Each structure stands twice: as C-alpha cells, then as structure tokens.
Amino acid sequence: MDREIELKFLLPPEAASLALAELKALQAGDGAVRQLDATYFDTPDHALRRAGYGLRVRDGEGGRKQTLKSASAGGVFSRGEWETRVEGPGPDRDALALTPAAAMLEDRPLAPVFTTHVERVVRLVEVGQASIETALDRGELSAADRRTPVCELELELKAGPPAALFDLARTLAARVPLRLSLISKAERGYGLAAGEEGLAPRRHAPGLSQRSTVGEALQALGRADLGHLCAALEALRGRPEADGVHQARVATRRLRALLKIFKPLAKGEAARRLDEDLAWLAGEFDTARDLDVFVGEVWGEAASGVVFSGKDAFERGLKAAHANAYLRMEAALESPRARAVLLEAAAWLEAGDWTSDPGLSEIREGSAKAYAAGVLADRRKAVKKRGRSFDDLDAHARHRLRLKGKTLRYAAEDLAPLFPEHAARAEHFIKAAKAAQDALGVLNDQAVREGLLAMAAHGDADLVRAVRPIALSGADNDLIDRAKAAVEDLIGAKPFW
C-alpha cells in the first residue's frame, strides 16, 4: 500500500489561469496535461462509502487503472490507496480481493454511481529539500442528469518534510484565492448522486483507540473538527442558512476547545495565533446565529397576535439587522483571513512544532487514555469549584462558568471513546454537561437579546421598552433556578474515566 500526503484546495474557475501562472513561475515549463475520465462504483446499498472507501476505474495517461482509496488512513491528509491496471470498464474482483475492502464485498454486485470528467495539469515543484507534485483539475462530476463543476488544486508531497508542503501552499494562497477542502471528489460525487450536494455537513467521528497516543488523539480530533469546519464553510457559501451557520460556529468553537484540552502541546506562538484567528472567525458568526435563533425560535411565536405601537417598524429593523448580519458573515468568509485560518489549522495539526519538539515527546507519545483521565478530572474540578458558589455568581461569572462547562462537554464527547468500558456512564455525564450548558445558555441569551432589541429598534428606547416584555419572556429567577439545578446535576454526575 502506498500512502499519499496531500492538500486539496478549491478555487474559482476564473482563478485557474492565475494558479497555473504561479506554478509555472515556480517551475519552468508548461506541465503535463492529462484527460482523466473515471467512473465510481459501489454496492446497491453503498457499503464501500459507508465503510470509508471510494472505488473508481479511470481512463487516462498510462491506460486504465482501478483505484481503491480509504477516506482516511492516519488522517485527513493521508489516505490509503490500492491501485492496479485493469482491462475492462468495470472493477476487477481479483484485484479487490487483495484489499481491505474484500470482506465487505464478497460476491455482491457493483454498479456505477457517478462519473468524473477532468482535465489535469501536472507539474513537479522542488521546494528546498522537498519534491511536491501539483495537479490542477478542471471539469465536472455527473450523476444521472445532475452536473456540478470541478476546479481544484492538489499538492502532494512526494519526498521531504511535510512543512514544505504547507510553505508552498502559503506561497500560492498569498496570490490565488485557495480554499482548503477536505471533501474528496468521491464524497462530492456521492452527494450529487443522492441530491445532497450543498447540505450542511455533520462532524464525523474521529475513531480513537485505547492504544492511541496523546499526539494521535489530538490529530484525529483536530482533523475531524477541521473537516467539519471546511465542509460547513463550503455549504454556507453555496446556501447561506441557519443550520449552516450553526454548524460552522460549532466547528470553530470545537477547534478552539481542542487547543485548551491539549494545552500542554498547544503552548507555542503558532497555536496562540491560531486561537486568535479562530476566535475572530467564531465571532463573525455570532450575530447571524443569534438573530437566526431570535427570529426563528423566539420572536415569531412570542409576537404572534400581539399588537403594539411600533411593531411594524421593529420587525422591519429586525429583518434589516438579520440581512446585514449575513452580509457581514459572508464577506468574512470570502476574506483572505478566513481562508488562511483553515490552512494554518491544518499546518499546525500536521507539521506544527509540537509534532517534533523533543521536549514534548513524553507528553506527545504518552497514553491518550491516561492523559484524558487527567484532563477530564481537571476540567470537572474547575466547573465544580465555580458551580458550588453558583448563588454568588453574577451574569458575567455565570457566562464564564458556561464556557468552562462547554469545554468540559466537548472534552467528554471527544475523549469518551477511550473509555468503552464505561459507555453508559459517559453517556449520562455528557447528557448532564449538555443540559448545564443549555440552561446557562438560556441565561446568556437573555443578555444577548437585549443587544439585539436595541439593534433592531435603532436605539429607540421607547420601542425597546415595548418589545422587551414580549421578546424576553420567562422570569429571570426561574431561569437561574433551572441553571443552578442543571449545574448541580453535572457536578453530581459520576465520572466515566
């Protein structure tokens, strides 16, 4: 089995010529041009896809080849690959029998799912001691009567240090609007075939093992979060909507939480800058998300049938504020900073100083399970300390408790697979952590909505006073009591580690 280490970027079709010019400037020559036409196959119930594999038969330079790729073999940027020459237009069952997919296929029929028609321009670039193959693909995917364009740049490390791959990516990204993508053509093709292209994605389980090291756990979790974020941002670009905003904000926050959970390995300057940029990106979603919730889950029901002076003006202001929040968010997504934060997150996960610093080897190579037990205990202790003095907390302090509870919840969700012997206890603990986060979130929402009212009312104090009783329903004391009870339940939940 060969292992490829690669980065893939999406770019606007109109930027393809600029990308080719930049690559030519790095390495003289026109590059090899290849026409690659491929058909992807699977069982009727898509067993290969569900198991994380993609099977294609492709015609191109060098004849017809069959390739089986795993969705991940060691990470988002490293994939297992089994390739062989074939004669016919369909899959070679004898060759597949020698791959990890053999057991699930047996004698089950394989049928075409979708096709790709791509022109590829290939160039080999030397960067320091590294040799990197670049491939610019332009064409389309097709499934039945559906079509979608393809314009991608792949950078594959052939030899040399992984850091060189990211150095080349930064050089190109400074001149070409590249967007990191962790979605393969196979994933896009399956989505196209099912009519799912553009739907907001969900986070895929990273698959931790009790034998994982701390470094392996960090990378597996980080890759899952980064994959979630990249896919969510692409979905938002294609279809700006509430669920996509929510998914993107959650993915960004989970990446930030990961830096806290693995703090001993995330102390360097690169990690600090990454955290700052992720905080900025998360902030660009905040107003859009807050207004999504307010408009979609609060105001419509609360104001139904209610008549008051200025209602029409307030609702016009609310609609304008909502539209402006989306415009601001969409502008941020198209900014160089938003594109850069994805690349830098990938660079830190795959080639950051923490991956090779001898001074961090004891932590990096230690047992993930032992580390998880320690970090979960510390995070629980921090929540417990603040939660026990809940009655003395003001609104700001309760918000800080909520943030600590959120990190504990993410840590519990991420690290629970390391403790399969206590799965039921882990489920109960995570449920309690989510309930506490939600209850504290309701309190925080009340404060946030005060600002939303002022925004929609354009600072009209009389209008805010008229709207407040409708928009901020629920007695504060009742909300505080519920939050206190939820925090007490979390504190009392039995640890699973």
C-alpha positions as CSV (number, residue, x, y, z in Angstrom):
1,M,0.0,0.0,0.0
2,D,1.3,3.5,-0.9
3,R,0.5,6.4,1.3
4,E,-0.2,9.8,-0.1
5,I,0.2,13.1,1.8
6,E,-1.7,15.8,0.1
7,L,-3.6,19.1,0.5
8,K,-6.5,19.9,-1.7
9,F,-7.9,23.4,-2.4
10,L,-11.0,24.7,-4.2
11,L,-10.7,27.8,-6.3
12,P,-13.0,29.8,-8.5
13,P,-12.8,28.7,-12.2
14,E,-11.7,32.2,-13.2
15,A,-8.7,31.9,-10.9
16,A,-7.4,28.7,-12.6
17,S,-5.2,30.6,-15.1
18,L,-3.6,32.6,-12.3
19,A,-2.9,29.4,-10.4
20,L,-1.2,27.9,-13.5
21,A,0.9,31.0,-14.0
22,E,2.1,30.9,-10.4
23,L,3.0,27.3,-10.6
24,K,4.9,28.0,-13.9
25,A,6.8,30.7,-12.2
26,L,7.9,28.3,-9.5
27,Q,8.9,25.6,-12.0
28,A,9.6,26.4,-15.7
29,G,7.7,24.5,-18.4
30,D,4.0,24.1,-19.3
31,G,3.4,20.9,-17.2
32,A,1.8,17.7,-18.4
33,V,-1.8,17.8,-19.5
34,R,-4.0,14.7,-19.0
35,Q,-7.6,14.0,-19.6
36,L,-8.9,11.8,-16.8
37,D,-12.3,10.2,-17.1
38,A,-13.4,8.0,-14.2
39,T,-16.4,6.0,-13.0
40,Y,-17.0,5.3,-9.4
41,F,-18.6,2.0,-8.3
42,D,-20.3,0.7,-5.2
43,T,-22.8,-1.9,-4.0
44,P,-26.5,-1.1,-4.2
45,D,-26.5,0.0,-0.5
46,H,-23.2,1.9,-0.9
47,A,-21.3,-0.4,1.5
48,L,-18.0,1.0,0.3
49,R,-19.0,4.6,1.0
50,R,-20.3,3.7,4.5
51,A,-17.0,1.9,5.3
52,G,-15.0,5.0,4.2
53,Y,-13.8,3.8,0.8
54,G,-14.0,5.1,-2.8
55,L,-13.6,2.7,-5.8
56,R,-13.0,4.1,-9.3
57,V,-12.0,2.9,-12.7
58,R,-10.2,5.6,-14.6
59,D,-9.0,6.1,-18.2
60,G,-6.1,8.3,-18.7
61,E,-2.4,8.5,-19.4
62,G,-0.9,5.1,-18.9
63,G,-4.1,3.2,-19.6
64,R,-7.0,2.1,-17.5
65,K,-6.5,1.8,-13.7
66,Q,-8.6,0.7,-10.8
67,T,-8.1,2.6,-7.5
68,L,-9.5,1.9,-4.1
69,K,-8.9,4.8,-1.6
70,S,-9.7,4.9,2.0
71,A,-11.3,8.0,3.3
72,S,-8.6,8.2,6.0
73,A,-5.5,6.2,6.8
74,G,-3.8,8.1,9.5
75,G,-5.6,11.3,9.0
76,V,-7.4,13.8,6.8
77,F,-4.3,14.5,4.7
78,S,-3.1,10.9,4.4
79,R,-5.1,8.3,2.6
80,G,-4.6,4.6,1.9
81,E,-4.5,3.7,-1.8
82,W,-4.6,0.4,-3.7
83,E,-4.1,0.7,-7.4
84,T,-3.8,-1.8,-10.3
85,R,-4.1,-1.8,-14.1
86,V,-7.3,-3.3,-15.4
87,E,-8.6,-4.3,-18.8
88,G,-12.4,-3.9,-18.7
89,P,-14.5,-0.9,-18.0
90,G,-15.7,-2.3,-14.7
91,P,-13.9,-3.3,-11.4
92,D,-11.5,-6.2,-11.3
93,R,-12.8,-8.5,-8.5
94,D,-9.5,-10.4,-8.2
95,A,-7.6,-7.2,-7.5
96,L,-10.2,-6.1,-5.0
97,A,-9.8,-9.4,-3.2
98,L,-6.3,-8.3,-2.2
99,T,-7.5,-5.1,-0.5
100,P,-9.1,-4.4,2.9
101,A,-12.5,-4.0,1.1
102,A,-12.6,-7.7,0.1
103,A,-14.5,-8.9,3.1
104,M,-17.4,-6.5,2.8
105,L,-17.7,-7.0,-1.0
106,E,-17.6,-10.8,-1.3
107,D,-19.8,-11.6,-4.3
108,R,-22.0,-8.5,-4.0
109,P,-22.8,-6.7,-7.3
110,L,-21.0,-3.4,-8.1
111,A,-22.7,-0.7,-10.2
112,P,-21.7,2.8,-11.4
113,V,-22.7,5.7,-9.0
114,F,-21.2,8.8,-10.7
115,T,-18.5,9.8,-13.2
116,T,-15.8,12.5,-13.4
117,H,-14.5,14.2,-16.5
118,V,-11.4,16.2,-15.6
119,E,-8.5,17.9,-17.4
120,R,-5.5,17.7,-15.1
121,V,-2.3,19.9,-15.5
122,V,0.5,18.2,-13.5
123,R,3.8,19.8,-12.5
124,L,6.6,18.7,-10.2
125,V,7.9,21.5,-8.0
126,E,11.0,21.5,-5.9
127,V,10.8,23.4,-2.6
128,G,14.1,23.2,-0.7
129,Q,14.7,19.5,0.1
130,A,11.1,18.6,-0.8
131,S,9.6,17.4,-4.1
132,I,5.9,18.2,-4.5
133,E,3.5,17.2,-7.3
134,T,0.9,19.8,-8.1
135,A,-2.2,19.0,-10.0
136,L,-4.9,21.5,-11.2
137,D,-8.2,19.7,-12.1
138,R,-10.9,21.4,-14.2
139,G,-14.0,19.6,-15.3
140,E,-17.3,18.3,-13.9
141,L,-18.9,15.5,-11.9
142,S,-22.1,13.9,-13.3
143,A,-24.7,11.5,-11.8
144,A,-27.8,10.7,-13.8
145,D,-29.0,14.1,-15.0
146,R,-27.1,16.1,-12.4
147,R,-23.9,18.1,-13.0
148,T,-21.5,20.1,-10.9
149,P,-18.3,21.8,-11.9
150,V,-14.8,20.9,-10.5
151,C,-11.9,23.3,-10.1
152,E,-9.3,22.0,-7.6
153,L,-5.7,22.3,-6.9
154,E,-3.9,19.3,-5.2
155,L,-0.4,19.4,-3.7
156,E,1.1,16.0,-3.0
157,L,4.3,15.6,-1.0
158,K,6.5,13.1,-2.9
159,A,9.6,13.5,-0.8
160,G,10.8,15.8,2.0
161,P,9.4,17.3,5.2
162,P,5.7,17.9,5.5
163,A,6.4,21.5,6.5
164,A,7.5,22.2,2.9
165,L,4.0,21.3,1.6
166,F,2.5,24.0,3.8
167,D,5.2,26.5,2.8
168,L,4.3,26.0,-0.8
169,A,0.6,26.3,0.0
170,R,1.1,29.6,1.8
171,T,3.1,31.0,-1.2
172,L,0.3,30.1,-3.6
173,A,-2.5,31.2,-1.3
174,A,-0.9,34.6,-1.0
175,R,-1.6,35.1,-4.7
176,V,-4.5,32.8,-5.5
177,P,-7.9,32.6,-3.6
178,L,-7.4,29.0,-2.5
179,R,-9.9,27.4,0.0
180,L,-8.7,24.3,1.9
181,S,-11.1,21.4,1.2
182,L,-11.2,18.1,3.0
183,I,-14.0,16.7,0.8
184,S,-12.9,14.3,-1.9
185,K,-14.3,14.0,-5.4
186,A,-15.8,10.7,-4.3
187,E,-17.7,12.4,-1.4
188,R,-19.0,15.2,-3.7
189,G,-20.0,12.6,-6.3
190,Y,-22.0,10.5,-3.8
191,G,-23.7,13.7,-2.6
192,L,-24.5,14.7,-6.2
193,A,-25.9,11.2,-6.9
194,A,-28.2,11.4,-3.8
195,G,-29.2,15.0,-4.4
196,E,-27.4,16.1,-1.2
197,E,-24.8,18.5,-2.6
198,G,-24.7,21.7,-0.5
199,L,-26.4,20.3,2.6
200,A,-24.7,21.5,5.8
201,P,-22.4,18.6,7.0
202,R,-22.0,17.0,10.3
203,R,-18.9,16.1,12.2
204,H,-17.6,12.6,11.5
205,A,-16.4,10.5,14.5
206,P,-12.6,10.5,14.6
207,G,-12.3,6.9,15.7
208,L,-10.0,7.0,18.8
209,S,-8.4,3.8,20.0
210,Q,-7.4,2.9,23.6
211,R,-3.9,2.4,22.1
212,S,-3.8,6.0,20.8
213,T,-1.1,8.3,21.9
214,V,-1.8,11.8,23.0
215,G,-0.4,13.2,19.7
216,E,-2.5,10.8,17.7
217,A,-5.7,11.7,19.6
218,L,-5.0,15.4,19.1
219,Q,-4.6,15.0,15.4
220,A,-7.6,12.7,15.0
221,L,-9.9,15.0,16.8
222,G,-8.4,18.1,15.1
223,R,-8.8,16.6,11.7
224,A,-12.5,15.8,12.4
225,D,-13.1,19.3,13.6
226,L,-11.2,20.9,10.7
227,G,-13.0,18.7,8.2
228,H,-16.3,19.7,9.8
229,L,-15.4,23.4,9.6
230,C,-14.2,23.3,5.9
231,A,-17.3,21.5,4.8
232,A,-19.6,23.8,6.8
233,L,-18.0,26.9,5.2
234,E,-18.4,25.5,1.7
235,A,-22.0,24.7,2.4
236,L,-22.6,28.3,3.7
237,R,-21.0,29.7,0.5
238,G,-23.4,27.7,-1.6
239,R,-26.5,28.1,0.6
240,P,-26.4,30.6,3.5
241,E,-28.9,29.3,6.0
242,A,-29.3,28.9,9.8
243,D,-28.2,25.3,10.2
244,G,-25.0,26.0,8.2
245,V,-24.2,29.0,10.4
246,H,-24.7,26.8,13.5
247,Q,-22.5,24.0,12.2
248,A,-19.7,26.4,11.2
249,R,-19.8,28.2,14.6
250,V,-19.8,24.9,16.5
251,A,-16.9,23.5,14.4
252,T,-14.9,26.7,15.0
253,R,-15.5,26.6,18.8
254,R,-14.6,22.9,19.0
255,L,-11.3,23.6,17.4
256,R,-10.6,26.3,20.0
257,A,-11.7,24.0,22.8
258,L,-9.3,21.4,21.4
259,L,-6.4,23.8,22.0
260,K,-7.5,24.1,25.6
261,I,-8.0,20.3,26.0
262,F,-4.5,19.7,24.7
263,K,-2.9,22.8,26.2
264,P,0.5,21.1,27.1
265,L,1.0,20.6,23.3
266,A,-0.5,24.0,22.3
267,K,1.7,26.5,24.1
268,G,3.6,27.8,21.1
269,E,3.2,31.1,19.2
270,A,1.6,29.3,16.2
271,A,-1.1,27.8,18.5
272,R,-1.7,31.2,20.1
273,R,-2.2,32.9,16.7
274,L,-4.4,30.1,15.6
275,D,-6.6,30.5,18.6
276,E,-6.9,34.3,18.0
277,D,-7.9,33.7,14.4
278,L,-10.4,31.0,15.3
279,A,-11.9,33.4,17.9
280,W,-12.2,36.0,15.2
281,L,-13.9,33.6,12.8
282,A,-16.3,32.4,15.5
283,G,-17.2,36.0,16.3
284,E,-18.1,36.6,12.6
285,F,-20.9,34.0,13.0
286,D,-22.2,35.3,16.4
287,T,-24.7,38.0,15.3
288,A,-26.1,35.9,12.4
289,R,-26.6,32.9,14.7
290,D,-28.1,35.0,17.5
291,L,-30.6,36.5,15.1
292,D,-31.3,33.2,13.4
293,V,-32.4,31.9,16.8
294,F,-34.3,35.0,17.8
295,V,-36.2,35.3,14.6
296,G,-36.8,31.6,14.0
297,E,-37.4,30.4,17.6
298,V,-38.4,33.3,19.7
299,W,-40.0,36.3,18.0
300,G,-42.4,34.6,15.6
301,E,-44.1,32.7,18.4
302,A,-43.9,35.4,21.1
303,A,-45.2,38.2,18.9
304,S,-48.0,36.2,17.2
305,G,-51.3,38.0,17.7
306,V,-49.6,40.7,19.8
307,V,-50.3,44.3,18.7
308,F,-48.3,47.3,19.9
309,S,-47.3,50.7,18.6
310,G,-44.1,50.4,16.5
311,K,-44.4,46.7,15.8
312,D,-44.1,47.1,12.0
313,A,-41.1,49.4,12.4
314,F,-39.4,46.9,14.8
315,E,-39.9,44.0,12.5
316,R,-38.5,45.9,9.6
317,G,-35.5,46.8,11.7
318,L,-35.2,43.1,12.7
319,K,-35.3,42.0,9.1
320,A,-32.7,44.5,8.1
321,A,-30.4,43.6,11.1
322,H,-30.7,39.9,10.1
323,A,-29.8,40.6,6.5
324,N,-26.8,42.8,7.5
325,A,-25.5,40.1,9.8
326,Y,-25.5,37.6,7.0
327,L,-23.8,40.1,4.6
328,R,-21.1,40.7,7.2
329,M,-20.6,37.0,7.7
330,E,-20.5,36.2,4.0
331,A,-17.9,39.0,3.5
332,A,-15.7,37.5,6.3
333,L,-15.9,34.0,4.7
334,E,-14.5,35.4,1.4
335,S,-11.7,37.2,3.2
336,P,-8.0,36.1,3.0
337,R,-8.0,35.8,6.8
338,A,-10.8,33.2,6.7
339,R,-9.0,31.2,4.0
340,A,-5.7,31.4,5.9
341,V,-7.1,30.2,9.2
342,L,-8.0,26.9,7.7
343,L,-4.6,26.4,6.1
344,E,-2.9,27.4,9.4
345,A,-5.0,25.0,11.4
346,A,-4.0,22.2,9.0
347,A,-0.4,23.2,9.2
348,W,-0.4,23.2,13.0
349,L,-2.1,19.8,13.2
350,E,0.2,18.1,10.7
351,A,3.5,19.9,10.9
352,G,3.4,22.2,14.0
353,D,6.4,22.4,16.3
354,W,4.6,20.2,18.8
355,T,4.8,17.2,16.4
356,S,8.6,17.1,16.6
357,D,9.8,19.0,19.6
358,P,11.9,16.6,21.7
359,G,10.9,18.4,24.9
360,L,7.3,17.4,24.2
361,S,7.9,13.8,23.3
362,E,6.9,12.4,26.7
363,I,3.5,14.0,26.5
364,R,3.1,13.5,22.8
365,E,3.9,9.8,22.9
366,G,2.1,9.1,26.2
367,S,-1.1,7.2,26.6
368,A,-4.1,9.2,25.3
369,K,-6.3,7.3,27.8
370,A,-4.2,8.3,30.8
371,Y,-4.0,11.9,29.6
372,A,-7.7,12.0,29.0
373,A,-8.4,10.9,32.6
374,G,-6.3,13.7,33.9
375,V,-7.6,16.5,31.7
376,L,-11.3,15.5,32.3
377,A,-10.7,15.5,36.1
378,D,-9.1,18.9,35.9
379,R,-11.9,20.3,33.7
380,R,-14.6,18.9,36.0
381,K,-12.8,20.3,39.1
382,A,-12.9,23.8,37.5
383,V,-16.6,23.6,36.8
384,K,-17.2,22.1,40.3
385,K,-15.3,24.9,42.0
386,R,-17.4,27.7,40.3
387,G,-20.6,25.8,40.4
388,R,-20.6,25.3,44.1
389,S,-20.8,29.0,44.6
390,F,-23.5,29.5,42.0
391,D,-25.7,31.7,44.2
392,D,-22.8,34.2,44.4
393,L,-22.2,34.4,40.7
394,D,-23.3,37.5,38.7
395,A,-24.2,37.3,35.0
396,H,-20.6,37.6,33.8
397,A,-19.4,34.9,36.2
398,R,-22.3,32.6,35.1
399,H,-21.2,33.1,31.5
400,R,-17.6,32.1,32.4
401,L,-19.0,29.0,34.1
402,R,-20.9,28.2,30.9
403,L,-17.7,28.5,28.8
404,K,-15.9,26.1,31.2
405,G,-18.8,23.7,31.1
406,K,-18.8,23.8,27.3
407,T,-15.1,22.9,27.2
408,L,-15.8,20.0,29.7
409,R,-18.6,18.8,27.5
410,Y,-16.5,18.9,24.3
411,A,-13.7,17.1,26.1
412,A,-16.1,14.4,27.4
413,E,-17.6,13.9,24.0
414,D,-14.2,13.7,22.3
415,L,-12.5,11.5,24.8
416,A,-15.3,9.2,25.8
417,P,-14.4,6.6,23.2
418,L,-11.1,6.0,25.1
419,F,-13.3,4.5,27.9
420,P,-15.6,2.0,26.2
421,E,-15.9,0.0,29.5
422,H,-18.0,2.9,30.9
423,A,-20.1,3.8,27.9
424,A,-23.4,4.2,29.8
425,R,-21.7,6.4,32.5
426,A,-20.1,8.5,29.8
427,E,-23.5,9.0,28.0
428,H,-25.1,10.1,31.3
429,F,-22.2,12.5,32.0
430,I,-22.3,14.1,28.5
431,K,-26.1,14.4,28.8
432,A,-25.7,16.3,32.1
433,A,-23.0,18.5,30.6
434,K,-25.1,19.4,27.7
435,A,-28.1,20.2,29.9
436,A,-26.0,22.5,32.1
437,Q,-24.6,24.2,29.0
438,D,-28.1,24.7,27.6
439,A,-29.5,26.1,30.8
440,L,-26.7,28.5,31.3
441,G,-27.0,29.4,27.6
442,V,-30.6,30.5,28.1
443,L,-29.4,32.9,30.7
444,N,-26.8,34.2,28.4
445,D,-29.3,34.5,25.6
446,Q,-31.3,36.9,27.7
447,A,-28.4,39.3,27.9
448,V,-27.6,38.9,24.2
449,R,-31.2,39.6,23.2
450,E,-31.1,42.9,25.0
451,G,-28.5,44.0,22.4
452,L,-30.5,42.5,19.5
453,L,-33.5,44.5,20.6
454,A,-31.6,47.7,20.6
455,M,-30.1,46.9,17.2
456,A,-33.5,46.2,15.6
457,A,-35.1,49.3,17.3
458,H,-32.2,51.5,16.1
459,G,-31.7,52.7,19.7
460,D,-35.3,53.8,20.2
461,A,-35.6,53.4,24.0
462,D,-39.4,53.6,23.9
463,L,-39.6,50.8,21.3
464,V,-37.2,48.6,23.2
465,R,-39.4,49.0,26.3
466,A,-42.5,48.0,24.3
467,V,-40.7,44.9,22.8
468,R,-38.8,43.7,25.9
469,P,-41.7,42.0,27.7
470,I,-42.6,40.1,24.5
471,A,-39.1,39.1,23.5
472,L,-37.7,38.3,26.9
473,S,-40.3,36.0,28.3
474,G,-39.7,33.9,31.4
475,A,-38.9,35.0,34.9
476,D,-35.1,35.6,35.5
477,N,-35.4,33.8,38.9
478,D,-36.9,30.7,37.3
479,L,-34.2,30.6,34.6
480,I,-31.5,31.0,37.3
481,D,-33.0,28.2,39.4
482,R,-33.1,25.8,36.4
483,A,-29.5,26.6,35.5
484,K,-28.4,26.0,39.1
485,A,-30.2,22.7,39.2
486,A,-28.6,21.6,35.9
487,V,-25.1,22.6,37.2
488,E,-25.7,20.6,40.4
489,D,-26.7,17.6,38.3
490,L,-23.5,17.9,36.3
491,I,-21.4,18.2,39.5
492,G,-23.1,15.1,40.8
493,A,-22.7,13.1,37.7
494,K,-20.3,10.1,38.2
495,P,-17.1,10.4,36.2
496,F,-16.6,7.8,33.5
497,W,-12.8,8.0,33.3
